[in-house]
């Protein structure tokens, strides 16, 4: 009986083994089926999105879920092909990310997949030759799986997964699943990028149409420039957008419009050498920087750009290859670099912006021509009608004075004749001012002062107020007029660079004895211990023609400079004696 029981037990044991093996295969098949189902769900979920940022986020989340990884990341390779421009993570909290510090740039083990875009599995990532440890406050990681994400023939980025839950290693099946997801991810990313490009193109077209409408409706130049900067900033997702134009008579640019992070940049000068905008202006082509604030190369900016990262400067060039200015855009630090796909529509937009500037200049020239023609008509009417009638009236009064018996009445008539002569001189000075052209070899003092004040509006960021009085074009000697113009330019330049003013008033008047130039602002006043070379030049100019310079501090704050010079050119008795600071030179 014992032998029979043993023989009957053997088939039963083999049957149990077969049943267990069958159950294991069923469980494996069920697990494979569930995993395939999860993979299909992940592919559908990733492909459903059209927003690129959402697509990238879903890819990372799906990868971590499919292989049960505690940490996952997607590194996007930048345009240079050598470092990461974006790094999206799953598994780390915001506090942990903040404590770790700057996101990886693609060195060490992460850079290994950039240089060799092939799947990589490691049981202990610290043993790989390219690994050189983690930064402070970084959580420990051991197992590693990396898979490249390709778009057609281009490597878009890499998926990085670490620490499979349960302490297990990533296996061949995990690698196969993530590789399959990476293929689907490449298609989804490509679709999202194409959709994003088409949407961006439509927005550029709408922006161009809006600028054209603004030009045709006669909007002022400042409004058009603000529209250009604002639309470029919105479409590219930039934090700062500014338009710089060449500064007449200098190798510099001046920021005429700034929108975004630092609106106070308006009016600042930007050197052509050593700046991003200057490089774009000189080369006539776009120039990019990875980090605008910290770029150690020759494009390092002299101003504070804290918090700004990727930047691009695009020249505003017309069909005649004339550079009208530079459009500079800067994104926040840590955001995506400007890509070639973004530069093409941006170049087209910049050409449209250059055309807008050119049309604005042409319209300004046409308005100036119309104004000059109107001035000619007014000057002609004043000369042919007003002066002739006043002259005839003066002759009549002079004749009448001879037959007036009363001495007092005769004296009053003579005074009236003198007043008429003075009025004729004032009208003639006005006629000369009206007929002055900006392009004449020796324009009138009125025209030169008006032009200097108009040009200062660009550097100040607002137009100064101007008032002129007296026989400026007839009584002020040419040498003194030259000093007045130079002193005005120096004073307005000082106000733009140092005063931080929001209002500037310029007054110029000629009396019977002297010409007085007064420039007042509501800025921060004269700095203690600051450089005074400009003020010394102004004072020296005044002394050279027998005049003086006085500086006042109005009750409401700011600065008021009064520059005066005699019309006869005689120097005062003691030109070295300092003028009292409390005197009112107005």
C-alpha positions in Angstrom: 0.0 0.0 0.0 2.8 2.4 0.7 4.2 2.1 -2.8 0.7 2.7 -4.3 0.2 5.8 -2.2 3.6 7.2 -3.3 2.8 6.6 -7.0 -0.5 8.3 -6.6 1.1 11.3 -4.9 3.5 12.0 -7.7 0.9 12.8 -10.3 -0.9 15.0 -7.8 2.3 17.0 -7.1 3.0 17.5 -10.8 -0.6 18.7 -11.2 -0.1 21.2 -8.4 3.1 22.5 -10.0 1.3 22.8 -13.3 -1.6 24.6 -11.7 0.8 27.0 -10.0 2.7 27.6 -13.2 -0.5 28.2 -15.0 -1.6 30.7 -12.3 1.7 32.5 -12.5 1.4 32.8 -16.3 -2.2 34.0 -15.9 -1.0 36.6 -13.4 1.8 37.6 -15.7 -0.6 37.9 -18.6 -3.0 39.9 -16.5 -0.1 42.2 -15.3 1.1 42.6 -18.9 -2.4 43.3 -20.0 -2.9 45.9 -17.2 0.5 47.5 -18.0 -0.3 47.6 -21.8 -3.7 49.2 -20.9 -1.9 51.7 -18.7 0.5 52.5 -21.4 -2.3 53.0 -23.9 -4.1 55.3 -21.5 -0.9 57.3 -21.0 -0.4 57.6 -24.8 -4.0 58.8 -25.2 -3.6 61.2 -22.3 -0.4 62.7 -23.6 -1.7 63.0 -27.2 -4.9 64.7 -26.1 -3.2 67.9 -25.1 -2.2 70.7 -27.5 -0.7 73.0 -25.0 3.1 72.3 -25.0 3.6 72.9 -21.3 0.7 70.6 -20.4 2.0 67.9 -22.8 5.4 67.9 -21.1 3.9 67.7 -17.7 1.7 64.8 -18.6 4.7 62.9 -20.1 6.7 63.1 -16.9 3.7 62.1 -14.7 2.8 59.1 -17.0 6.4 57.9 -17.1 6.6 57.9 -13.3 3.3 56.0 -13.0 4.1 53.4 -15.7 7.3 52.1 -14.0 6.4 53.0 -10.4 9.3 55.4 -10.0 9.5 57.7 -7.0 11.2 60.5 -9.0 10.9 61.5 -12.7 12.1 64.4 -14.8 12.1 65.6 -18.4 15.0 67.6 -19.5 14.5 69.7 -22.7 17.7 70.2 -24.6 18.4 73.8 -25.5 19.2 75.2 -29.0 22.9 74.8 -28.5 22.4 71.0 -28.2 24.8 70.9 -25.2 22.7 71.8 -22.1 19.2 71.7 -20.8 16.9 74.7 -21.2 14.0 73.3 -19.2 13.8 70.7 -16.4 10.4 69.4 -15.3 10.2 67.2 -12.2 7.8 64.9 -10.4 8.2 63.6 -6.9 9.9 66.7 -5.4 8.0 69.3 -3.4 8.3 73.0 -4.1 10.3 73.4 -0.9 12.7 70.7 -1.8 13.3 72.2 -5.3 13.8 75.6 -3.7 16.4 74.2 -1.2 18.3 72.3 -4.0 18.8 75.6 -5.9 19.2 76.1 -9.6 17.8 73.3 -11.8 20.3 71.0 -13.6 21.9 72.4 -16.8 22.8 68.9 -18.2 26.2 68.0 -16.7 27.3 64.7 -15.2 25.0 61.7 -15.7 22.2 63.9 -17.1 24.6 65.1 -19.8 25.6 61.5 -20.6 22.2 61.0 -22.4 22.6 64.4 -24.2 26.0 63.3 -25.7 24.9 59.6 -26.2 21.1 59.5 -26.8 20.5 55.9 -26.0 18.5 54.1 -23.2 20.5 53.8 -20.0 19.7 51.5 -17.0 21.7 51.5 -13.8 21.4 49.7 -10.5 23.4 52.4 -8.7 23.8 55.7 -10.5 26.6 56.7 -8.2 28.9 54.1 -9.8 28.7 55.5 -13.3 31.8 57.4 -14.4 29.8 60.5 -15.4 28.2 60.8 -12.0 29.7 63.2 -9.6 27.2 63.3 -6.7 24.2 65.5 -5.8 24.0 69.1 -4.7 23.2 69.9 -1.0 19.7 69.1 0.2 19.1 66.8 -2.8 17.3 63.5 -1.8 19.4 60.3 -2.2 18.7 58.3 -5.4 20.0 54.9 -6.5 18.4 53.1 -9.4 18.2 55.0 -12.7 16.5 54.7 -16.1 17.1 57.3 -18.9 15.5 57.3 -22.3 15.8 60.0 -25.0 12.7 61.6 -26.5 13.0 62.1 -30.3 10.9 64.3 -32.7 11.5 62.9 -36.1 15.3 62.9 -36.4 15.8 65.5 -33.6 16.4 64.6 -29.9 14.0 66.9 -28.1 15.1 65.9 -24.6 15.5 63.0 -22.1 13.3 61.2 -19.6 15.0 60.5 -16.3 13.5 58.1 -13.7 15.0 57.1 -10.4 14.2 54.9 -7.4 11.7 52.2 -8.4 9.4 51.7 -5.5 10.1 48.5 -3.5 13.8 48.9 -3.9 13.8 46.9 -7.2 15.9 47.7 -10.2 14.4 48.9 -13.4 14.2 45.9 -15.8 14.1 45.4 -19.6 10.3 45.6 -19.5 10.4 49.0 -17.8 12.9 50.2 -20.4 10.6 48.9 -23.2 7.5 50.7 -21.7 9.3 54.0 -21.3 10.8 53.8 -24.8 7.3 53.2 -26.2 6.0 56.2 -24.2 8.9 58.3 -25.5 7.9 57.6 -29.1 4.3 58.6 -28.4 5.6 61.6 -26.5 7.7 62.7 -29.5 4.6 62.7 -31.7 2.5 64.6 -29.1 5.3 67.2 -28.6 5.6 67.7 -32.4 1.8 68.2 -32.7 1.8 70.6 -29.8 4.7 72.6 -31.2 3.0 72.8 -34.7 -0.2 74.0 -33.1 1.7 76.5 -30.9 3.6 77.8 -34.0 0.3 78.2 -36.0 -1.3 80.0 -33.0 1.8 82.2 -32.6 1.8 83.0 -36.3 -1.8 84.1 -36.1 -1.1 86.4 -33.2 1.9 87.9 -35.0 -0.4 88.6 -38.0 -3.0 90.2 -35.8 -0.3 92.3 -34.1 1.0 93.5 -37.5 -2.6 94.4 -38.6 -3.1 96.3 -35.3 0.1 98.3 -35.9 -0.9 99.1 -39.4 -4.3 100.3 -38.3 -2.7 102.4 -35.6 -0.4 104.0 -38.2 -3.1 104.7 -40.7 -5.3 106.3 -38.0 -2.6 108.8 -37.2 -1.5 107.6 -33.8 1.6 109.4 -32.4 5.0 107.7 -32.6 5.1 107.0 -28.8 1.8 105.1 -29.0 2.9 103.0 -31.9 6.2 102.1 -30.2 4.3 101.1 -27.0 2.0 98.9 -29.1 5.0 97.3 -30.8 6.7 96.6 -27.4 3.6 95.4 -25.7 2.5 93.0 -28.4 6.0 91.5 -28.8 6.2 91.0 -25.0 2.7 89.3 -24.9 3.3 86.9 -27.8 6.8 85.8 -26.8 5.9 85.5 -23.1 8.7 88.0 -22.2 9.0 89.8 -19.0 10.7 92.9 -20.5 10.3 94.5 -23.9 12.1 97.6 -25.0 12.7 99.6 -28.2 16.0 101.4 -28.5 16.8 103.9 -31.3 20.1 105.4 -32.4 21.1 108.6 -30.6 22.0 111.4 -33.0 25.6 112.4 -32.9 26.7 109.5 -30.6 27.7 105.9 -30.8 24.9 104.9 -28.5 21.3 103.8 -28.4 18.6 105.4 -26.3 15.7 103.4 -24.8 12.6 105.2 -26.3 10.0 102.7 -25.0 10.1 100.0 -22.3 7.3 97.8 -21.2 7.3 95.2 -18.4 9.9 94.6 -15.7 11.6 98.0 -15.8 9.6 100.8 -17.3 12.0 103.3 -15.8 14.6 102.3 -18.4 13.1 104.8 -20.8 15.5 107.5 -21.6 18.6 105.5 -20.7 21.5 105.3 -23.1 22.7 101.9 -24.3 26.3 101.7 -25.6 26.8 99.9 -29.0 29.8 98.1 -27.6 29.3 95.5 -25.0 25.5 95.3 -25.0 23.0 92.9 -26.5 21.0 95.6 -28.2 24.3 97.3 -29.5 25.5 94.0 -31.0 22.2 93.4 -32.8 22.3 97.0 -34.2 25.9 96.7 -35.4 25.5 93.2 -36.9 22.1 93.8 -38.4 20.9 90.3 -37.2 19.3 88.8 -34.1 21.6 88.2 -31.1 20.6 85.9 -28.2 21.8 85.5 -24.6 21.1 82.6 -22.2 21.0 84.7 -19.1 20.9 88.5 -19.7 21.7 89.5 -16.1 24.7 87.2 -15.6 26.2 86.7 -19.1 29.9 86.8 -18.6 30.7 87.3 -22.3 31.1 90.5 -24.4 27.3 91.0 -24.3 27.1 91.6 -20.6 24.7 94.5 -20.0 25.8 97.4 -17.8 22.4 97.9 -16.2 20.7 95.8 -13.5 18.7 93.0 -15.1 18.2 90.9 -11.9 15.6 88.2 -12.4 15.9 88.2 -16.2 17.2 85.2 -18.1 16.9 84.3 -21.8 16.9 87.3 -24.1 17.0 88.2 -27.8 17.7 91.5 -29.5 16.3 92.0 -33.0 17.3 94.9 -35.3 14.5 97.0 -36.8 15.7 97.0 -40.4 13.8 98.4 -43.4 14.0 97.2 -47.0 16.7 99.8 -47.5 18.9 98.0 -44.9 18.6 101.0 -42.6 18.6 100.1 -38.9 15.9 102.2 -37.3 16.4 100.7 -33.8 16.5 97.5 -31.8 13.7 95.5 -30.2 15.0 93.6 -27.1 12.9 90.9 -25.3 13.9 89.2 -22.1 12.1 86.3 -20.3 12.3 85.6 -16.6 15.2 83.6 -15.3 14.8 79.8 -15.7 12.4 80.0 -18.6 12.9 78.6 -22.1 15.5 80.0 -24.4 14.4 81.8 -27.6 14.3 79.2 -30.4 14.8 79.4 -34.2 11.1 78.8 -34.6 10.4 81.9 -32.6 13.0 84.0 -34.3 11.5 83.7 -37.8 8.1 85.4 -37.1 9.9 87.8 -34.7 12.1 88.9 -37.6 9.1 89.6 -39.8 7.5 91.5 -37.0 10.6 93.6 -36.5 10.6 94.5 -40.2 7.0 95.7 -39.8 8.0 97.7 -36.7 10.9 99.3 -38.7 8.4 100.2 -41.4 6.2 101.7 -38.7 9.0 103.9 -37.5 9.9 105.0 -41.0 6.2 105.9 -41.7 6.1 107.8 -38.5 9.2 109.8 -39.5 7.7 110.4 -43.0 4.5 111.6 -41.5 6.4 113.9 -39.1 8.3 115.3 -42.1 5.0 115.9 -43.9 3.5 117.6 -40.9 6.7 119.7 -40.5 6.5 120.8 -44.1 2.9 121.7 -43.8 3.7 123.7 -40.6 6.6 125.5 -42.3 4.3 126.4 -45.3 1.8 127.7 -42.9 4.5 129.7 -41.1 5.6 131.2 -44.4 2.0 132.3 -45.1 1.7 133.9 -41.7 5.1 135.6 -42.0 4.2 136.9 -45.4 0.9 138.3 -44.1 2.6 139.9 -41.1 5.2 141.5 -43.4 2.8 142.7 -46.1 0.0 143.8 -43.9 0.8 144.3 -40.3 4.3 145.9 -40.6 3.3 148.1 -43.5 0.3 149.4 -41.7 2.3 150.0 -38.5 5.0 151.7 -40.5 2.5 154.0 -42.2 0.9 154.8 -38.8 4.2 155.7 -37.4 5.0 158.0 -40.3 1.6 159.7 -39.8 2.2 160.2 -36.1 5.7 161.6 -36.7 4.2 164.1 -39.1 1.5 165.0 -36.6 4.0 165.5 -33.8 5.5 168.5 -35.7 2.3 170.4 -35.7 1.2 169.6 -32.1 1.5 172.7 -30.1 1.4 171.1 -26.6 4.8 169.8 -25.6 3.4 167.1 -23.4 1.1 165.8 -26.2 4.0 165.9 -28.7 6.1 163.9 -26.3 3.4 161.3 -25.9 3.1 161.1 -29.7 6.8 160.5 -30.0 6.6 157.7 -27.3 3.9 156.1 -29.3 6.1 156.2 -32.4 8.9 154.6 -30.4 6.5 151.9 -29.2 5.4 151.3 -32.8 9.1 150.9 -33.8 9.7 148.4 -31.0 6.5 146.5 -32.1 7.8 146.4 -35.6 11.1 144.9 -34.4 9.3 142.2 -32.4 7.2 141.3 -35.4 10.2 141.1 -37.6 11.9 138.8 -35.1 8.8 136.6 -35.1 8.9 136.6 -38.9 12.5 135.5 -38.9 11.6 132.7 -36.4 8.7 131.6 -38.5 10.7 131.4 -41.6 13.7 129.6 -40.0 14.4 126.1 -41.4 15.9 123.3 -39.4 18.2 122.4 -42.3 19.6 125.9 -42.9 23.3 126.3 -42.3 22.7 129.0 -39.6 19.1 128.5 -38.3 17.7 131.1 -35.9 18.1 130.8 -32.2 14.4 130.1 -31.7 14.6 127.2 -34.2 17.7 125.8 -32.6 16.3 126.0 -29.1 13.0 124.4 -30.2 14.9 121.6 -31.9 17.1 120.9 -28.9 14.0 120.8 -26.6 12.3 118.4 -29.1 15.2 116.1 -29.2 15.5 116.0 -25.4 12.0 114.4 -25.2 13.5 111.1 -26.4 16.1 110.9 -23.6 13.9 112.4 -20.9 10.9 110.1 -21.8 8.5 113.2 -21.9 8.5 116.6 -23.7 9.8 119.6 -21.7 7.7 122.8 -21.6 9.2 125.6 -23.6 8.5 129.3 -23.6 10.5 132.0 -25.5 10.2 135.8 -25.3 11.9 138.8 -26.7 14.0 139.6 -29.8 16.0 136.4 -29.7 16.8 136.2 -33.4 17.7 139.9 -33.9 19.3 141.2 -30.7 21.3 138.1 -29.5 24.8 138.0 -31.1 25.7 134.8 -33.0 28.5 133.9 -30.5 26.2 134.3 -27.5 23.5 132.3 -29.4 25.9 129.5 -29.8 26.7 129.4 -26.1 22.9 129.5 -25.3 22.3 126.5 -27.5 25.2 124.6 -26.0 24.2 125.4 -22.4 20.7 124.3 -23.1 21.9 121.0 -24.5 24.2 120.4 -21.5 21.5 121.3 -19.0 18.8 119.0 -20.6 21.4 116.2 -20.8 22.1 116.5 -17.1 18.4 116.4 -16.3 17.9 113.3 -18.3 20.9 111.4 -16.8 20.9 112.4 -13.1 17.7 114.3 -12.1 15.1 111.5 -12.5 12.6 114.2 -13.2 9.0 114.0 -14.4 8.7 117.6 -15.5 11.2 120.0 -17.1 10.5 123.7 -17.9 12.7 125.7 -20.3 12.4 129.5 -20.5 14.4 131.7 -22.8 14.0 135.5 -23.0 15.9 138.4 -24.3 15.6 141.8 -22.7 17.2 145.0 -23.8 20.4 144.2 -21.9 20.8 140.4 -21.6 19.6 136.9 -22.6 18.4 134.6 -19.8 18.1 130.8 -20.1 16.2 129.1 -17.2 15.8 125.3 -16.9 13.8 123.9 -14.0 13.0 120.3 -13.1 11.2 118.5 -10.2 14.0 115.8 -9.8 16.1 114.8 -6.9 18.2 117.9 -6.8 22.0 118.3 -6.9 23.8 115.3 -5.4 26.3 116.0 -2.7 29.9 115.3 -3.8 28.8 114.4 -7.3 30.8 115.2 -10.5 30.4 118.9 -11.5 32.3 118.9 -14.8 29.1 119.7 -16.7 28.2 122.6 -14.4 31.8 123.9 -14.6 31.5 123.9 -18.3 28.2 125.9 -18.1 29.8 128.4 -15.8 32.9 128.8 -18.0 30.7 129.4 -21.0 28.8 132.1 -19.2 32.0 133.8 -17.9 33.6 133.7 -21.4 30.8 136.1 -22.7 30.6 138.2 -19.5 27.7 136.3 -18.0 27.1 134.0 -15.0 25.4 130.7 -13.9 23.3 130.4 -10.9 21.8 127.2 -9.3 18.7 127.4 -7.2 16.7 124.9 -5.2 13.0 125.7 -5.4 10.7 125.4 -2.4 9.0 122.3 -4.0 12.3 120.5 -4.6 14.2 119.9 -7.8 16.8 122.2 -9.4 16.6 125.5 -11.3 19.6 126.6 -13.4 19.7 130.1 -14.6 22.3 130.9 -17.3 22.6 134.6 -18.4 24.8 136.7 -20.6 24.8 140.4 -21.6 24.0 141.3 -25.2 26.8 143.8 -25.4 29.4 141.1 -24.5 30.9 143.2 -21.7 32.2 141.2 -18.7 31.2 142.2 -15.1 33.6 144.1 -12.9 34.5 141.1 -10.9 33.7 137.9 -12.8 35.3 135.7 -10.2 33.0 136.8 -7.3 30.5 134.0 -6.6 26.8 134.8 -7.1 24.5 134.6 -4.1 22.7 131.3 -4.1 19.5 132.7 -2.8 19.1 135.3 -5.6 16.3 134.8 -8.1 17.7 134.8 -11.6 14.2 134.5 -13.2 
